[in-house]
Amino acid sequence: MNRQILFAGVMVLGVALLAGISSLLFWQSGAIASEVVALEVMPIHPDVLRWGYLAAALATMVGSVAAAYAVATIGAAAVGALAEKPELFGRMVILVGLAEGIAIYGLIISVLILNRLG
């Protein structure tokens, strides 16, 4: 049980850390570049594009893996609980939906990163 909680916490922390680093790299650099060159459009350096695409892929991947692990854990427990008490179905669906939210958060972060790059 403690190992599962630790794994889920590390996954959530990884997504949050990736989102924070990505926002610092892309939004702050864009603000500085817009102050330096007011009207001239600056092309994005290929290294920045490469790291941006990697960050977007990692945000989606880590969010999806964490959601899969959470849904597998909660789903197994939900099936066991539903076998004993079928009236818990609504509560179990809510718990599985909350676990799926992790994947949606990772996808939102990757869309924000890709919008900033393109």
All heavy atoms as an XYZ file, in Angstrom:
850
protein
N       0.829     -1.198      0.000
C       0.000      0.000      0.000
C       0.872      1.260      0.000
O       0.634      2.173     -0.762
C      -0.920     -0.049      1.224
C      -1.799      1.141      1.360
S      -3.068      1.127      0.091
C      -3.990      2.538      0.545
N       1.883      1.294      0.853
C       2.742      2.478      0.916
C       3.512      2.675     -0.383
O       3.770      3.802     -0.788
C       3.717      2.358      2.087
C       3.014      2.469      3.416
O       1.941      3.064      3.488
N       3.596      1.892      4.446
N       3.878      1.584     -1.023
C       4.597      1.671     -2.281
C       3.712      2.257     -3.382
O       4.181      3.025     -4.221
C       5.053      0.271     -2.648
C       6.146      0.224     -3.624
C       6.692     -1.174     -3.707
N       7.704     -1.189     -4.733
C       8.152     -2.247     -5.316
N       7.681     -3.424     -4.961
N       9.054     -2.177     -6.245
N       2.450      1.899     -3.376
C       1.521      2.425     -4.368
C       1.294      3.917     -4.175
O       1.240      4.676     -5.143
C       0.194      1.683     -4.278
C       0.289      0.233     -4.660
C      -0.994     -0.527     -4.389
O      -1.888     -0.015     -3.728
N      -1.075     -1.750     -4.889
N       1.167      4.327     -2.946
C       0.975      5.755     -2.656
C       2.214      6.540     -3.056
O       2.123      7.627     -3.642
C       0.634      5.956     -1.171
C      -0.732      5.346     -0.857
C       0.659      7.434     -0.803
C      -1.075      5.331      0.603
N       3.381      5.987     -2.782
C       4.624      6.648     -3.159
C       4.739      6.778     -4.678
O       5.108      7.832     -5.196
C       5.813      5.864     -2.598
C       7.194      6.415     -2.932
C       7.373      7.775     -2.268
C       8.266      5.461     -2.470
N       4.382      5.724     -5.406
C       4.444      5.763     -6.867
C       3.488      6.805     -7.435
O       3.855      7.579     -8.328
C       4.122      4.379     -7.434
C       4.201      4.311     -8.924
C       5.425      4.316     -9.567
C       3.054      4.250     -9.692
C       5.502      4.260    -10.944
C       3.116      4.186    -11.061
C       4.349      4.190    -11.687
N       2.264      6.840     -6.923
C       1.289      7.821     -7.404
C       1.752      9.239     -7.079
O       1.614     10.149     -7.899
C      -0.076      7.554     -6.788
N       2.320      9.435     -5.913
C       2.822     10.758     -5.539
C       3.965     11.207     -6.418
O       4.050     12.377     -6.806
N       4.858     10.287     -6.752
C       5.976     10.619     -7.633
C       5.469     10.978     -9.022
O       5.972     11.907     -9.658
C       6.985      9.450     -7.682
C       7.984      9.614     -8.801
C       7.699      9.329     -6.345
N       4.456     10.274     -9.516
C       3.894     10.589    -10.830
C       3.256     11.979    -10.851
O       3.465     12.762    -11.773
C       2.855      9.539    -11.235
C       3.446      8.249    -11.639
S       4.409      8.490    -13.129
C       5.135      6.905    -13.298
N       2.487     12.280     -9.829
C       1.845     13.603     -9.766
C       2.902     14.693     -9.629
O       2.825     15.746    -10.276
C       0.830     13.647     -8.605
C       0.330     15.054     -8.371
C      -0.334     12.716     -8.895
N       3.921     14.450     -8.799
C       4.995     15.419     -8.639
C       5.756     15.609     -9.943
O       6.139     16.727    -10.296
C       5.937     14.959     -7.526
C       7.098     15.887     -7.213
C       6.573     17.209     -6.658
C       8.033     15.236     -6.228
N       5.957     14.532    -10.703
C       6.646     14.634    -11.989
C       5.882     15.483    -12.989
O       6.462     16.295    -13.695
N       4.564     15.300    -13.046
C       3.744     16.100    -13.964
C       3.788     17.574    -13.549
O       3.940     18.466    -14.390
C       2.296     15.574    -14.003
C       1.384     16.537    -14.744
C       2.256     14.212    -14.654
N       3.688     17.838    -12.252
C       3.719     19.226    -11.776
C       5.077     19.869    -12.042
O       5.156     21.029    -12.459
C       3.383     19.270    -10.292
N       6.142     19.112    -11.819
C       7.488     19.637    -12.064
C       7.707     19.910    -13.543
O       8.259     20.946    -13.912
C       8.522     18.639    -11.541
C       9.973     19.053    -11.633
C      10.230     20.273    -10.763
C      10.872     17.918    -11.209
N       7.262     19.000    -14.385
C       7.395     19.187    -15.822
C       6.605     20.402    -16.298
O       7.079     21.177    -17.124
C       6.926     17.928    -16.552
C       7.131     17.887    -18.046
C       8.616     17.920    -18.372
C       6.505     16.649    -18.611
N       5.424     20.594    -15.754
C       4.618     21.753    -16.129
C       5.285     23.047    -15.674
O       5.317     24.041    -16.415
C       3.230     21.642    -15.516
N       5.842     23.058    -14.482
C       6.504     24.261    -13.979
C       7.736     24.618    -14.779
O       7.950     25.780    -15.141
N       8.557     23.629    -15.076
C       9.770     23.892    -15.853
C       9.417     24.351    -17.261
O      10.013     25.290    -17.786
C      10.655     22.632    -15.889
C      11.254     22.385    -14.505
C      11.762     22.764    -16.921
C      11.988     21.081    -14.382
N       8.434     23.716    -17.861
C       8.028     24.104    -19.211
C       7.497     25.526    -19.252
O       7.806     26.290    -20.158
C       6.968     23.143    -19.731
O       7.462     21.845    -19.759
N       6.702     25.871    -18.247
C       6.166     27.233    -18.241
C       7.276     28.258    -18.039
O       7.266     29.319    -18.649
C       5.098     27.378    -17.157
O       5.674     27.251    -15.882
N       8.254     27.953    -17.212
C       9.370     28.881    -17.027
C      10.180     29.035    -18.300
O      10.585     30.144    -18.652
C      10.277     28.394    -15.901
C       9.774     28.619    -14.484
C      10.740     27.991    -13.493
C       9.607     30.087    -14.198
N      10.410     27.931    -18.994
C      11.221     27.997    -20.203
C      10.539     28.749    -21.335
O      11.163     29.547    -22.021
C      11.563     26.583    -20.680
C      12.604     25.830    -19.876
C      12.736     24.414    -20.400
C      13.938     26.533    -19.934
N       9.254     28.512    -21.515
C       8.598     29.039    -22.698
C       7.926     30.377    -22.480
O       8.048     31.273    -23.287
C       7.611     28.013    -23.246
C       8.301     26.764    -23.683
C       8.084     25.581    -23.033
C       9.209     26.798    -24.715
C       8.742     24.432    -23.425
C       9.877     25.658    -25.113
C       9.638     24.481    -24.464
N       7.205     30.539    -21.408
C       6.493     31.794    -21.221
C       7.432     32.930    -20.830
O       7.292     34.040    -21.292
C       5.379     31.630    -20.187
C       4.159     31.023    -20.804
C       3.219     31.668    -21.518
C       3.786     29.653    -20.793
N       2.274     30.779    -21.955
C       2.588     29.544    -21.523
C       4.332     28.513    -20.250
C       1.936     28.342    -21.704
C       3.681     27.319    -20.438
C       2.498     27.238    -21.154
N       8.417     32.660    -20.013
C       9.339     33.719    -19.615
C      10.248     34.122    -20.768
O      10.516     35.298    -20.964
C      10.178     33.258    -18.413
C       9.383     33.082    -17.157
C       8.724     34.367    -16.693
O       9.280     35.444    -16.847
N       7.531     34.263    -16.157
N      10.740     33.155    -21.525
C      11.608     33.502    -22.647
C      10.840     34.291    -23.702
O      11.387     35.173    -24.339
C      12.222     32.246    -23.262
O      11.206     31.444    -23.823
N       9.566     33.973    -23.895
C       8.757     34.725    -24.847
C       8.534     36.159    -24.397
O       8.541     37.086    -25.201
N       8.353     36.361    -23.105
C       8.152     37.716    -22.588
C       9.421     38.537    -22.737
O       9.375     39.708    -23.112
C       7.723     37.659    -21.124
N      10.564     37.940    -22.473
C      11.829     38.659    -22.608
C      12.103     38.975    -24.069
O      12.521     40.075    -24.409
C      12.972     37.827    -21.992
C      12.778     37.732    -20.485
C      14.323     38.438    -22.313
C      13.691     36.738    -19.809
N      11.848     38.018    -24.940
C      12.094     38.247    -26.365
C      11.174     39.318    -26.921
O      11.574     40.102    -27.782
C      11.911     36.946    -27.142
N       9.940     39.392    -26.450
C       9.029     40.410    -26.960
C       9.431     41.800    -26.481
O       9.151     42.785    -27.153
C       7.593     40.094    -26.539
O       7.468     40.189    -25.135
N      10.087     41.895    -25.328
C      10.564     43.202    -24.867
C      11.787     43.652    -25.651
O      11.938     44.828    -25.943
C      10.911     43.130    -23.380
C       9.715     42.980    -22.479
C      10.120     42.825    -21.034
O      11.306     42.961    -20.713
O       9.218     42.590    -20.225
N      12.649     42.723    -26.002
C      13.873     43.075    -26.724
C      13.563     43.483    -28.150
O      14.032     44.504    -28.645
C      14.866     41.886    -26.693
C      16.049     42.153    -27.598
C      15.317     41.632    -25.273
N      12.757     42.705    -28.838
C      12.417     42.979    -30.232
C      10.914     43.196    -30.291
O      10.136     42.261    -30.191
C      12.835     41.811    -31.143
C      12.487     42.113    -32.581
C      14.306     41.523    -30.988
N      10.507     44.434    -30.446
C       9.088     44.764    -30.362
C       8.320     44.301    -31.603
O       7.292     43.654    -31.487
C       8.921     46.261    -30.166
N       8.793     44.619    -32.785
C       8.023     44.330    -33.984
C       8.583     43.193    -34.823
O       7.895     42.667    -35.683
C       7.943     45.597    -34.851
C       7.240     46.788    -34.210
C       7.309     47.997    -35.114
C       5.795     46.447    -33.904
N       9.811     42.834    -34.606
C      10.440     41.799    -35.417
C      10.039     40.422    -34.896
O      10.062     40.153    -33.706
C      11.955     41.950    -35.353
C      12.686     40.970    -36.224
C      14.197     41.196    -36.140
O      14.610     42.318    -35.854
O      14.917     40.221    -36.351
N       9.668     39.542    -35.808
C       9.288     38.188    -35.432
C      10.546     37.330    -35.390
O      11.261     37.207    -36.374
C       8.278     37.597    -36.442
C       7.967     36.162    -36.105
C       7.030     38.447    -36.486
N      10.788     36.740    -34.222
C      11.980     35.905    -34.062
C      11.614     34.443    -34.277
O      10.658     33.949    -33.690
C      12.551     36.074    -32.650
C      13.116     37.437    -32.378
S      13.765     37.594    -30.711
C      14.787     36.174    -30.556
N      12.356     33.749    -35.123
C      12.095     32.309    -35.278
C      12.535     31.563    -34.016
O      13.449     31.990    -33.313
C      12.950     31.916    -36.479
C      14.045     32.930    -36.518
C      13.444     34.207    -35.986
N      11.866     30.467    -33.752
C      12.208     29.682    -32.577
C      13.421     28.818    -32.899
O      13.476     28.166    -33.943
C      11.015     28.812    -32.146
C       9.848     29.713    -31.751
C      11.386     27.901    -30.996
C       8.599     28.960    -31.383
N      14.371     28.831    -32.014
C      15.599     28.054    -32.183
C      15.254     26.556    -32.220
O      14.386     26.102    -31.483
C      16.555     28.360    -31.027
C      17.937     27.897    -31.287
N      18.351     26.646    -30.939
C      18.995     28.517    -31.866
C      19.612     26.494    -31.281
N      20.032     27.629    -31.842
N      15.915     25.786    -33.064
C      15.598     24.348    -33.160
C      15.772     23.590    -31.846
O      15.046     22.632    -31.578
C      16.582     23.830    -34.211
C      16.948     25.023    -35.015
C      16.870     26.197    -34.093
N      16.724     24.010    -31.008
C      16.894     23.346    -29.714
C      15.690     23.580    -28.814
O      15.273     22.684    -28.078
C      18.158     23.833    -29.010
C      19.420     23.296    -29.662
O      19.325     22.255    -30.347
O      20.486     23.917    -29.490
N      15.132     24.773    -28.883
C      13.947     25.070    -28.081
C      12.764     24.233    -28.565
O      11.994     23.694    -27.763
C      13.616     26.577    -28.128
C      12.319     26.880    -27.420
C      14.751     27.389    -27.512
N      12.636     24.105    -29.883
C      11.565     23.263    -30.431
C      11.732     21.806    -29.999
O      10.768     21.148    -29.613
C      11.555     23.339    -31.959
C      10.931     24.579    -32.571
C      11.120     24.582    -34.078
C       9.465     24.649    -32.231
N      12.961     21.328    -30.058
C      13.226     19.933    -29.681
C      12.849     19.694    -28.222
O      12.175     18.718    -27.892
C      14.703     19.639    -29.919
C      15.068     18.193    -29.722
C      16.540     17.929    -30.062
N      16.874     18.402    -31.387
C      17.884     19.247    -31.651
N      18.636     19.694    -30.672
N      18.137     19.620    -32.861
N      13.274     20.580    -27.323
C      12.952     20.415    -25.901
C      11.468     20.623    -25.644
O      10.884     20.000    -24.758
C      13.787     21.367    -25.047
C      15.188     20.893    -24.881
C      16.298     21.394    -25.489
C      15.636     19.801    -24.082
N      17.400     20.692    -25.118
C      17.029     19.706    -24.249
C      14.989     18.897    -23.243
C      17.779     18.740    -23.593
C      15.754     17.943    -22.598
C      17.125     17.871    -22.775
N      10.853     21.502    -26.420
C       9.425     21.723    -26.253
C       8.603     20.513    -26.636
O       7.665     20.126    -25.938
N       8.966     19.887    -27.759
C       8.257     18.676    -28.169
C       8.503     17.539    -27.183
O       7.605     16.755    -26.895
C       8.668     18.257    -29.577
C       8.173     19.206    -30.648
C       8.976     19.559    -31.718
C       6.899     19.746    -30.578
C       8.525     20.426    -32.696
C       6.435     20.608    -31.551
C       7.245     20.951    -32.605
O       6.802     21.801    -33.563
N       9.722     17.465    -26.664
C      10.022     16.439    -25.663
C       9.216     16.666    -24.391
O       8.672     15.721    -23.808
C      11.516     16.423    -25.352
C      11.953     15.414    -24.303
C      11.803     14.004    -24.847
C      13.373     15.671    -23.874
N       9.115     17.922    -23.966
C       8.335     18.237    -22.764
C       6.858     17.912    -22.957
O       6.210     17.378    -22.052
C       8.509     19.709    -22.393
N       6.322     18.205    -24.131
C       4.924     17.890    -24.408
C       4.696     16.385    -24.417
O       3.702     15.883    -23.871
C       4.502     18.506    -25.744
N       5.615     15.653    -25.012
C       5.487     14.193    -25.040
C       5.594     13.608    -23.637
O       4.835     12.705    -23.267
C       6.555     13.595    -25.948
N       6.518     14.124    -22.838
C       6.677     13.624    -21.470
C       5.464     13.950    -20.602
O       5.062     13.131    -19.770
C       7.944     14.193    -20.840
C       9.247     13.542    -21.271
C      10.430     14.284    -20.666
C       9.279     12.088    -20.883
N       4.888     15.125    -20.796
C       3.700     15.481    -20.012
C       2.553     14.533    -20.313
O       1.857     14.064    -19.398
C       3.292     16.922    -20.301
N       2.367     14.226    -21.587
C       1.306     13.287    -21.961
C       1.622     11.884    -21.465
O       0.747     11.197    -20.930
C       1.135     13.274    -23.490
O       0.869     14.607    -23.930
C       0.005     12.368    -23.901
N       2.880     11.458    -21.610
C       3.256     10.109    -21.223
C       3.139      9.893    -19.710
O       2.546      8.909    -19.265
C       4.684      9.809    -21.658
C       5.130      8.393    -21.318
S       6.890      8.149    -21.449
C       7.482      9.125    -20.090
N       3.691     10.797    -18.940
C       3.661     10.631    -17.481
C       2.226     10.702    -16.966
O       1.825      9.906    -16.106
C       4.560     11.691    -16.806
C       4.377     11.688    -15.304
C       6.009     11.441    -17.139
N       1.439     11.614    -17.507
C       0.039     11.700    -17.100
C      -0.747     10.447    -17.448
O      -1.556      9.963    -16.649
N      -0.484      9.892    -18.618
C      -1.204      8.681    -19.035
C      -0.786      7.460    -18.228
O      -1.628      6.643    -17.842
C      -0.962      8.415    -20.518
O      -1.455      9.492    -21.276
N       0.510      7.331    -17.956
C       0.978      6.190    -17.160
C       0.441      6.281    -15.736
O      -0.007      5.277    -15.164
C       2.521      6.121    -17.186
C       3.051      5.142    -16.152
C       3.000      5.737    -18.566
N       0.467      7.470    -15.171
C      -0.057      7.638    -13.812
C      -1.557      7.352    -13.762
O      -2.044      6.710    -12.821
C       0.225      9.054    -13.315
N      -2.289      7.804    -14.773
C      -3.728      7.538    -14.807
C      -4.005      6.057    -14.994
O      -4.928      5.510    -14.368
C      -4.378      8.339    -15.934
N      -3.220      5.388    -15.826
C      -3.417      3.950    -16.028
C      -3.174      3.181    -14.738
O      -3.936      2.266    -14.387
C      -2.488      3.449    -17.126
N      -2.133      3.558    -14.024
C      -1.837      2.890    -12.756
C      -2.953      3.148    -11.737
O      -3.387      2.237    -11.037
C      -0.497      3.385    -12.213
C      -0.115      2.747    -10.913
C       0.350      1.443    -10.881
C      -0.237      3.436     -9.720
C       0.691      0.844     -9.685
C       0.098      2.851     -8.526
C       0.570      1.550     -8.511
O       0.898      0.969     -7.331
N      -3.419      4.390    -11.672
C      -4.480      4.726    -10.719
C      -5.785      4.022    -11.061
O      -6.473      3.494    -10.175
C      -4.686      6.243    -10.684
N      -6.132      3.976    -12.340
C      -7.377      3.313    -12.742
C      -7.281      1.810    -12.493
O      -8.257      1.182    -12.061
C      -7.703      3.612    -14.220
C      -8.802      2.718    -14.743
C      -8.119      5.067    -14.365
N      -6.113      1.216    -12.746
C      -5.951     -0.218    -12.494
C      -6.102     -0.530    -11.015
O      -6.773     -1.507    -10.639
C      -4.589     -0.690    -12.994
N      -5.511      0.289    -10.176
C      -5.599      0.059     -8.731
C      -7.015      0.279     -8.222
O      -7.566     -0.556     -7.494
C      -4.618      0.993     -7.996
O      -3.312      0.796     -8.536
C      -4.608      0.708     -6.523
N      -7.601      1.404     -8.607
C      -8.949      1.726     -8.136
C      -9.970      0.776     -8.762
O     -10.932      0.365     -8.104
C      -9.289      3.193     -8.449
C      -8.408      4.111     -7.611
C     -10.750      3.488     -8.181
C      -8.506      5.557     -7.986
N      -9.767      0.412    -10.027
C     -10.704     -0.495    -10.693
C     -10.747     -1.870    -10.046
O     -11.822     -2.457     -9.881
N      -9.580     -2.380     -9.664
C      -9.553     -3.684     -8.997
C     -10.267     -3.630     -7.652
O     -11.034     -4.539     -7.297
C      -8.119     -4.142     -8.815
N     -10.032     -2.565     -6.918
C     -10.710     -2.418     -5.628
C     -12.213     -2.196     -5.822
O     -13.030     -2.683     -5.033
C     -10.106     -1.254     -4.854
N     -12.579     -1.473     -6.871
C     -13.997     -1.197     -7.125
C     -14.755     -2.469     -7.484
O     -15.888     -2.669     -7.032
C     -14.134     -0.176     -8.247
N     -14.139     -3.332     -8.280
C     -14.799     -4.585     -8.642
C     -15.021     -5.449     -7.404
O     -16.082     -6.052     -7.220
C     -13.983     -5.340     -9.716
C     -14.480     -6.754     -9.905
C     -14.032     -4.579    -11.023
N     -14.018     -5.488     -6.531
C     -14.178     -6.250     -5.292
C     -15.259     -5.681     -4.394
O     -16.047     -6.422     -3.791
N     -15.310     -4.351     -4.310
C     -16.326     -3.718     -3.465
C     -17.725     -3.888     -4.067
O     -18.701     -4.087     -3.331
C     -16.011     -2.242     -3.285
N     -17.825     -3.809     -5.390
C     -19.132     -3.956     -6.040
C     -19.671     -5.380     -5.948
O     -20.888     -5.578     -5.975
C     -19.058     -3.526     -7.502
C     -18.938     -2.020     -7.733
C     -18.711     -1.720     -9.201
C     -20.158     -1.301     -7.225
N     -18.771     -6.351     -5.831
C     -19.232     -7.732     -5.677
C     -19.944     -7.922     -4.339
O     -20.868     -8.725     -4.228
C     -18.055     -8.690     -5.779
N     -19.508     -7.154     -3.337
C     -20.127     -7.267     -2.016
C     -21.301     -6.310     -1.833
O     -22.303     -6.663     -1.222
C     -19.080     -7.018     -0.936
C     -18.022     -8.096     -0.890
C     -16.986     -7.839      0.191
O     -17.230     -6.964      1.043
O     -15.957     -8.513      0.177
N     -21.159     -5.083     -2.344
C     -22.215     -4.067     -2.199
C     -22.462     -3.390     -3.543
O     -21.789     -2.424     -3.898
C     -21.794     -3.006     -1.172
C     -21.745     -3.480      0.241
C     -21.467     -2.293      1.148
C     -21.508     -2.718      2.594
N     -21.273     -1.584      3.472
N     -23.435     -3.828     -4.297
C     -23.696     -3.230     -5.613
C     -24.168     -1.776     -5.544
O     -24.074     -1.053     -6.532
C     -24.806     -4.113     -6.196
C     -24.767     -5.378     -5.423
C     -24.223     -5.033     -4.074
N     -24.660     -1.338     -4.409
C     -25.141      0.047     -4.299
C     -23.998      1.073     -4.281
O     -24.232      2.279     -4.327
C     -26.014      0.224     -3.045
C     -25.302     -0.030     -1.731
C     -25.396     -1.478     -1.253
O     -25.895     -2.335     -1.994
O     -24.955     -1.729     -0.129
N     -22.747      0.634     -4.262
C     -21.597      1.549     -4.282
C     -21.164      1.926     -5.703
O     -20.136      2.569     -5.883
C     -20.406      0.903     -3.562
C     -20.543      0.694     -2.061
C     -19.320     -0.021     -1.525
C     -20.731      2.020     -1.365
N     -21.942      1.540     -6.702
C     -21.542      1.764     -8.092
C     -21.277      3.242     -8.394
O     -20.267      3.588     -9.020
C     -22.617      1.226     -9.042
C     -22.286      1.450    -10.488
C     -21.330      0.688    -11.111
C     -22.933      2.444    -11.208
C     -21.014      0.899    -12.436
C     -22.625      2.666    -12.523
C     -21.660      1.888    -13.147
N     -22.146      4.130     -7.963
C     -21.983      5.563     -8.244
C     -20.712      6.125     -7.654
O     -20.001      6.909     -8.290
N     -20.393      5.725     -6.436
C     -19.169      6.212     -5.794
C     -17.926      5.696     -6.498
O     -16.926      6.409     -6.634
C     -19.149      5.783     -4.336
C     -20.209      6.465     -3.515
C     -20.164      6.012     -2.090
N     -21.291      6.602     -1.360
C     -21.667      6.203     -0.180
N     -21.025      5.230      0.434
N     -22.686      6.778      0.417
N     -17.986      4.456     -6.951
C     -16.827      3.876     -7.627
C     -16.586      4.526     -8.988
O     -15.448      4.716     -9.398
C     -16.997      2.369     -7.787
C     -17.033      1.622     -6.498
S     -15.533      1.897     -5.552
C     -16.126      1.499     -3.925
N     -17.662      4.871     -9.686
C     -17.502      5.547    -10.980
C     -16.851      6.914    -10.785
O     -15.991      7.335    -11.571
C     -18.877      5.679    -11.692
C     -18.793      6.606    -12.885
C     -19.378      4.319    -12.110
N     -17.214      7.606     -9.718
C     -16.607      8.905     -9.426
C     -15.119      8.751     -9.142
O     -14.296      9.546     -9.624
C     -17.339      9.585     -8.245
C     -18.742      9.996     -8.683
C     -16.557     10.798     -7.755
C     -19.612     10.504     -7.560
N     -14.740      7.735     -8.387
C     -13.326      7.526     -8.077
C     -12.515      7.190     -9.326
O     -11.392      7.681     -9.499
C     -13.180      6.416     -7.038
C     -13.651      6.762     -5.626
C     -13.540      5.551     -4.721
C     -12.855      7.916     -5.067
N     -13.067      6.371    -10.209
C     -12.356      6.051    -11.446
C     -12.262      7.297    -12.333
O     -11.237      7.534    -12.978
C     -13.049      4.885    -12.178
C     -12.453      4.661    -13.556
C     -12.947      3.609    -11.358
N     -13.289      8.110    -12.349
C     -13.255      9.357    -13.120
C     -12.212     10.328    -12.601
O     -11.535     11.007    -13.378
N     -12.049     10.394    -11.297
C     -11.012     11.258    -10.725
C      -9.619     10.767    -11.105
O      -8.717     11.575    -11.347
C     -11.152     11.306     -9.205
C     -12.333     12.116     -8.674
C     -12.454     11.955     -7.164
C     -12.188     13.581     -9.027
N      -9.453      9.468    -11.159
C      -8.160      8.923    -11.576
C      -7.877      9.250    -13.041
O      -6.731      9.512    -13.417
C      -8.129      7.415    -11.345
N      -8.891      9.249    -13.873
C      -8.714      9.596    -15.284
C      -8.374     11.074    -15.460
O      -7.812     11.465    -16.486
C      -9.978      9.276    -16.081
C     -10.076      7.848    -16.505
C      -8.955      7.441    -17.435
O      -8.586      8.214    -18.324
O      -8.455      6.333    -17.247
N      -8.717     11.889    -14.494
C      -8.387     13.312    -14.564
C      -6.900     13.568    -14.666
O      -6.470     14.568    -15.238
N      -6.086     12.661    -14.131
C      -4.636     12.828    -14.210
C      -4.184     12.842    -15.670
O      -3.350     13.665    -16.067
C      -3.933     11.707    -13.424
C      -4.324     11.754    -11.954
C      -2.417     11.812    -13.555
C      -3.867     10.551    -11.160
N      -4.736     11.969    -16.488
C      -4.373     11.933    -17.911
C      -4.827     13.207    -18.617
O      -4.124     13.730    -19.482
C      -4.985     10.712    -18.579
N      -5.978     13.706    -18.237
C      -6.482     14.940    -18.861
C      -5.593     16.122    -18.511
O      -5.309     16.967    -19.363
C      -7.943     15.174    -18.447
C      -8.821     14.061    -19.017
C      -8.440     16.537    -18.915
C     -10.230     14.050    -18.498
N      -5.108     16.177    -17.272
C      -4.196     17.262    -16.887
C      -2.898     17.208    -17.686
O      -2.388     18.240    -18.133
C      -3.887     17.210    -15.395
C      -5.083     17.443    -14.512
C      -5.224     16.751    -13.321
C      -6.078     18.341    -14.869
C      -6.321     16.957    -12.508
C      -7.171     18.541    -14.069
C      -7.285     17.850    -12.880
O      -8.372     18.044    -12.080
N      -2.362     16.020    -17.877
C      -1.150     15.886    -18.684
C      -1.376     16.313    -20.124
O      -0.529     16.957    -20.742
N      -2.535     15.974    -20.664
C      -2.866     16.365    -22.032
C      -3.031     17.881    -22.152
O      -2.583     18.491    -23.129
C      -4.134     15.651    -22.485
C      -4.536     15.818    -23.933
C      -3.466     15.227    -24.843
C      -5.862     15.171    -24.192
N      -3.642     18.501    -21.172
C      -3.806     19.959    -21.187
C      -2.451     20.652    -21.158
O      -2.218     21.619    -21.900
C      -4.697     20.417    -20.014
C      -6.144     19.983    -20.250
C      -4.614     21.926    -19.812
C      -7.050     20.189    -19.065
N      -1.543     20.156    -20.320
C      -0.205     20.752    -20.250
C       0.508     20.614    -21.589
O       1.141     21.563    -22.066
C       0.624     20.094    -19.117
C       0.025     20.430    -17.754
C       2.083     20.519    -19.183
C      -0.013     21.898    -17.440
N       0.404     19.462    -22.230
C       1.078     19.291    -23.514
C       0.460     20.178    -24.598
O       1.184     20.709    -25.446
C       1.062     17.826    -23.945
O      -0.251     17.397    -24.184
N      -0.841     20.379    -24.568
C      -1.474     21.285    -25.535
C      -1.006     22.724    -25.303
O      -0.732     23.459    -26.262
C      -3.018     21.176    -25.451
C      -3.695     22.305    -26.183
C      -3.468     19.845    -26.008
N      -0.881     23.127    -24.051
C      -0.378     24.471    -23.761
C       1.057     24.651    -24.247
O       1.408     25.702    -24.799
C      -0.453     24.750    -22.259
C      -1.853     24.947    -21.679
C      -1.787     25.041    -20.164
C      -2.495     26.188    -22.253
N       1.870     23.640    -24.067
C       3.257     23.721    -24.537
C       3.298     23.808    -26.059
O       4.019     24.644    -26.633
C       4.072     22.510    -24.039
C       4.259     22.582    -22.532
C       5.444     22.441    -24.719
C       4.826     21.332    -21.913
N       2.511     22.980    -26.732
C       2.523     22.981    -28.198
C       1.954     24.276    -28.766
O       2.415     24.753    -29.811
C       1.758     21.773    -28.735
C       2.431     20.417    -28.480
C       1.522     19.293    -28.920
C       3.770     20.345    -29.153
N       0.961     24.865    -28.103
C       0.437     26.159    -28.553
C       1.488     27.253    -28.433
O       1.558     28.150    -29.258
C      -0.807     26.542    -27.764
C      -2.038     25.859    -28.269
O      -2.099     25.411    -29.404
N      -3.044     25.765    -27.418
N       2.286     27.157    -27.404
C       3.323     28.166    -27.211
C       4.428     28.026    -28.275
O       5.023     29.022    -28.700
C       3.913     28.013    -25.806
C       4.955     29.008    -25.466
C       4.366     30.386    -25.390
N       5.424     31.328    -25.143
C       5.418     32.562    -25.551
N       4.377     33.040    -26.194
N       6.409     33.346    -25.298
N       4.694     26.815    -28.694
C       5.756     26.593    -29.702
C       5.317     27.006    -31.092
O       6.128     27.455    -31.884
C       6.137     25.111    -29.722
C       6.889     24.593    -28.524
C       7.127     23.115    -28.658
C       8.195     25.324    -28.358
N       4.047     26.788    -31.404
C       3.644     26.968    -32.786
C       2.960     28.242    -33.044
O       2.736     28.736    -34.045
